[in-house]
Amino acid sequence: MSKPGAELEEVFSSVQGEGMLIGLRQVFIRFRGCNLTCDYCDTPAGTPAEPCRIEQTPGRRDFVPADNPVSLDRVAALVEGWQRGWPGVHDSISITGGEPLLRHDILMQWLPVLREHLPVYLETNGVMHAALGLVINHVDIIGMDIKIPSTSGCTDLWDDHRQFLEIANTRRAFIKIVVGEETEDWEITRAGEIIAGVNRDIPLILQPVTRAGDTLGIKPVKALELQELACRYLTEVRIIPQTHRFMGQL
């Protein structure tokens, strides 16, 4: 039986611009659709009628349109070809969105095939814990968000994040929190307590929110104070902005 196609926004090769894998080259497979509407989101919201953009040569931005849904055969053949033509360049495959776990049914069939070529890195908003449990055996690395109210506009996700983290902790995982000048101490305290309650050695990245014009929405002293607060609970806390915004690679 053929595997189902997926509604994708784009498939391309670039360096990872945020998180613990920053600077490493990845194959990005961007799924459409999200279950949250974060205030700072910079991901285009495609519609089913729009084609997917697929890069032909890794990193060269020579995109061609592809009808949605895109087949696994096409994506796997692209990754395999890039691995042959550019051996050793790519560290992993970034499964991103949107929120890719919305299509956990497709991921359960796609990930074992893609994982034959490269490790799988899942970028997720960190709330769909039941879906994560279904695909966790096919994932190598998890980059999970904790959405705090001050920057995301999302509220009451704390318990979902905790349940998600308990599953993610069975893999190599790290957490990202987007912070701004408006971020309050209690938000970092609560996040730190949740993370430490699962595993205080899970790395936490405080990511300054990027405003219009690619300016950081937090003063350096404020960012340092939030880092100091998080370090009361966690072993490793880093401050890393979105570097791809400054490299012109969205």
C-alpha positions as CSV (number, residue, x, y, z in Angstrom):
1,M,0.0,0.0,0.0
2,S,1.4,3.4,-1.0
3,K,2.1,5.8,1.9
4,P,-0.1,9.0,2.1
5,G,1.1,12.3,0.8
6,A,1.4,15.4,3.1
7,E,0.4,19.0,2.8
8,L,3.8,20.7,2.8
9,E,4.9,24.3,2.7
10,E,8.5,23.8,1.5
11,V,11.4,21.4,1.4
12,F,14.9,22.9,1.3
13,S,18.4,22.7,2.7
14,S,19.9,25.3,5.0
15,V,21.7,25.8,8.3
16,Q,19.6,25.5,11.5
17,G,19.1,29.0,12.8
18,E,18.0,28.4,16.3
19,G,18.2,25.9,19.2
20,M,20.9,23.4,20.1
21,L,21.7,22.4,16.5
22,I,22.4,26.0,15.5
23,G,24.8,26.3,12.5
24,L,24.4,22.7,11.4
25,R,23.1,22.0,7.9
26,Q,19.7,20.3,7.7
27,V,17.1,19.2,5.3
28,F,14.0,21.1,6.3
29,I,10.6,19.5,5.6
30,R,8.0,22.1,6.6
31,F,4.4,20.9,7.3
32,R,1.4,23.1,7.0
33,G,-1.1,23.8,9.8
34,C,-0.8,24.6,13.5
35,N,-3.0,24.2,16.5
36,L,-1.7,27.4,18.1
37,T,-1.6,31.1,16.9
38,C,1.4,32.5,18.6
39,D,1.9,36.3,18.5
40,Y,5.5,36.1,17.2
41,C,5.0,33.4,14.6
42,D,7.0,34.1,11.4
43,T,5.9,30.9,9.5
44,P,3.7,31.5,6.4
45,A,0.3,30.0,6.6
46,G,-0.2,28.2,3.3
47,T,-3.5,26.9,2.0
48,P,-4.2,23.5,0.5
49,A,-4.7,25.1,-2.9
50,E,-1.1,26.4,-2.9
51,P,1.8,24.3,-4.2
52,C,4.7,23.3,-2.1
53,R,8.1,24.8,-2.8
54,I,10.8,22.2,-3.3
55,E,14.5,23.1,-3.7
56,Q,16.3,21.2,-6.4
57,T,19.9,21.9,-5.5
58,P,20.6,22.0,-1.7
59,G,21.1,25.5,-0.4
60,R,20.8,27.2,-3.9
61,R,17.2,28.5,-3.6
62,D,16.3,27.1,-7.0
63,F,12.7,26.2,-5.9
64,V,10.1,24.6,-8.1
65,P,6.4,24.2,-7.3
66,A,5.0,20.8,-6.5
67,D,1.3,20.0,-6.2
68,N,0.1,19.2,-2.7
69,P,-0.2,16.7,-1.2
70,V,3.5,15.8,-1.8
71,S,4.4,12.1,-1.9
72,L,6.9,10.5,0.4
73,D,8.6,9.0,-2.6
74,R,9.4,12.4,-4.0
75,V,10.8,13.7,-0.7
76,A,12.8,10.5,0.1
77,A,14.2,10.5,-3.4
78,L,15.3,14.2,-3.0
79,V,17.0,13.4,0.3
80,E,18.7,10.3,-1.1
81,G,20.0,12.3,-4.1
82,W,21.4,15.1,-1.8
83,Q,23.1,12.5,0.3
84,R,24.8,11.0,-2.7
85,G,25.7,14.3,-4.4
86,W,26.7,16.2,-1.2
87,P,27.9,13.4,1.2
88,G,28.4,14.5,4.8
89,V,26.9,17.9,4.4
90,H,23.6,17.4,6.2
91,D,23.5,16.6,9.9
92,S,19.8,15.6,10.1
93,I,16.3,16.1,8.8
94,S,14.2,18.9,10.5
95,I,10.5,18.0,10.6
96,T,9.0,21.4,11.3
97,G,5.9,23.5,10.7
98,G,3.5,24.8,11.6
99,E,3.0,21.9,14.0
100,P,4.0,18.6,12.3
101,L,2.5,16.5,15.0
102,L,-1.0,17.5,13.7
103,R,-0.2,14.9,11.0
104,H,1.2,12.2,13.3
105,D,-0.6,9.6,11.2
106,I,1.6,10.6,8.2
107,L,4.7,10.9,10.3
108,M,4.3,7.3,11.6
109,Q,4.7,6.2,8.0
110,W,7.2,8.8,6.7
111,L,9.7,8.9,9.5
112,P,11.0,5.3,9.4
113,V,11.7,5.8,5.7
114,L,13.4,9.2,6.1
115,R,15.4,8.0,9.1
116,E,17.1,5.5,6.8
117,H,19.0,8.5,5.3
118,L,19.5,10.9,8.2
119,P,18.6,11.3,11.9
120,V,15.2,12.9,12.5
121,Y,14.9,16.2,14.4
122,L,11.4,17.2,15.4
123,E,10.6,20.9,16.0
124,T,7.4,21.2,17.9
125,N,5.3,23.6,20.0
126,G,5.4,21.0,22.8
127,V,1.7,20.5,23.6
128,M,0.5,17.4,21.6
129,H,1.8,14.8,24.0
130,A,-0.5,12.0,22.8
131,A,0.7,12.4,19.2
132,L,4.3,12.5,20.4
133,G,3.9,9.2,22.1
134,L,2.8,7.6,18.8
135,V,5.9,8.8,16.8
136,I,8.6,8.9,19.5
137,N,10.3,5.7,18.5
138,H,11.0,7.3,15.0
139,V,12.6,10.5,16.4
140,D,16.2,11.1,17.4
141,I,16.2,14.7,18.6
142,I,13.4,16.9,19.9
143,G,13.4,20.7,20.0
144,M,10.4,21.6,22.1
145,D,8.9,25.0,22.9
146,I,7.4,26.2,26.1
147,K,4.9,28.9,25.2
148,I,4.8,31.6,27.8
149,P,1.9,34.0,27.8
150,S,3.9,37.2,27.7
151,T,5.4,36.6,24.2
152,S,3.2,33.9,22.6
153,G,-0.3,35.1,23.8
154,C,-1.0,31.4,24.6
155,T,-2.2,30.6,28.1
156,D,-2.9,27.5,30.3
157,L,-0.5,25.2,28.4
158,W,1.7,24.3,31.4
159,D,0.3,20.9,32.1
160,D,0.4,20.0,28.4
161,H,4.0,21.0,28.3
162,R,4.8,18.9,31.3
163,Q,3.2,15.8,29.9
164,F,5.0,16.4,26.6
165,L,8.3,16.8,28.2
166,E,8.0,13.5,30.2
167,I,7.8,11.7,26.8
168,A,10.4,13.9,25.1
169,N,12.9,13.1,27.9
170,T,13.2,9.6,26.5
171,R,15.1,11.1,23.6
172,R,17.8,13.7,23.2
173,A,15.7,16.9,23.8
174,F,16.1,20.6,24.6
175,I,13.6,23.3,25.3
176,K,13.2,26.8,23.8
177,I,11.3,29.7,25.3
178,V,10.8,32.9,23.4
179,V,11.4,35.8,25.8
180,G,10.8,39.6,25.5
181,E,11.0,42.7,27.5
182,E,7.5,42.0,28.7
183,T,8.4,38.5,30.1
184,E,7.8,38.2,33.8
185,D,9.9,36.4,36.3
186,W,7.1,34.0,37.3
187,E,6.9,32.6,33.8
188,I,10.5,31.6,33.8
189,T,10.2,30.3,37.4
190,R,7.2,28.1,36.5
191,A,8.9,26.8,33.3
192,G,12.1,26.1,35.3
193,E,10.1,24.1,37.9
194,I,8.4,22.1,35.3
195,I,11.6,21.2,33.5
196,A,13.5,20.4,36.7
197,G,10.6,18.2,37.8
198,V,11.3,16.0,34.8
199,N,15.1,16.4,34.3
200,R,17.1,19.4,35.4
201,D,19.8,18.5,32.9
202,I,17.6,19.2,29.9
203,P,19.1,22.3,28.2
204,L,17.0,25.4,28.1
205,I,17.4,28.1,25.4
206,L,16.1,31.6,26.0
207,Q,15.4,33.0,22.6
208,P,15.0,36.8,22.3
209,V,11.8,37.6,20.4
210,T,12.6,39.1,17.0
211,R,10.5,42.2,16.1
212,A,9.8,43.9,12.8
213,G,13.0,45.0,11.2
214,D,14.9,42.1,12.7
215,T,15.5,43.9,16.0
216,L,15.6,42.0,19.3
217,G,12.6,42.7,21.5
218,I,14.5,42.5,24.8
219,K,17.3,44.5,26.4
220,P,20.5,42.6,27.2
221,V,20.3,43.1,30.9
222,K,16.7,41.7,31.0
223,A,17.8,38.6,29.1
224,L,20.7,38.1,31.5
225,E,18.4,38.4,34.5
226,L,16.0,35.8,33.0
227,Q,19.0,33.5,32.5
228,E,20.1,34.0,36.1
229,L,16.6,33.1,37.3
230,A,16.4,29.9,35.1
231,C,19.8,28.8,36.3
232,R,18.4,28.4,39.8
233,Y,16.5,25.4,38.5
234,L,18.5,24.0,35.6
235,T,22.0,22.9,34.8
236,E,22.3,24.5,31.3
237,V,20.6,27.7,30.2
238,R,21.7,29.5,27.0
239,I,20.7,32.7,25.3
240,I,20.5,32.3,21.5
241,P,18.7,34.6,19.1
242,Q,17.3,33.5,15.7
243,T,20.5,33.7,13.7
244,H,18.8,32.9,10.3
245,R,16.8,36.1,10.6
246,F,20.1,38.0,10.4
247,M,21.4,35.8,7.6
248,G,18.4,36.5,5.4
249,Q,17.2,32.8,5.5
250,L,13.6,32.6,6.6
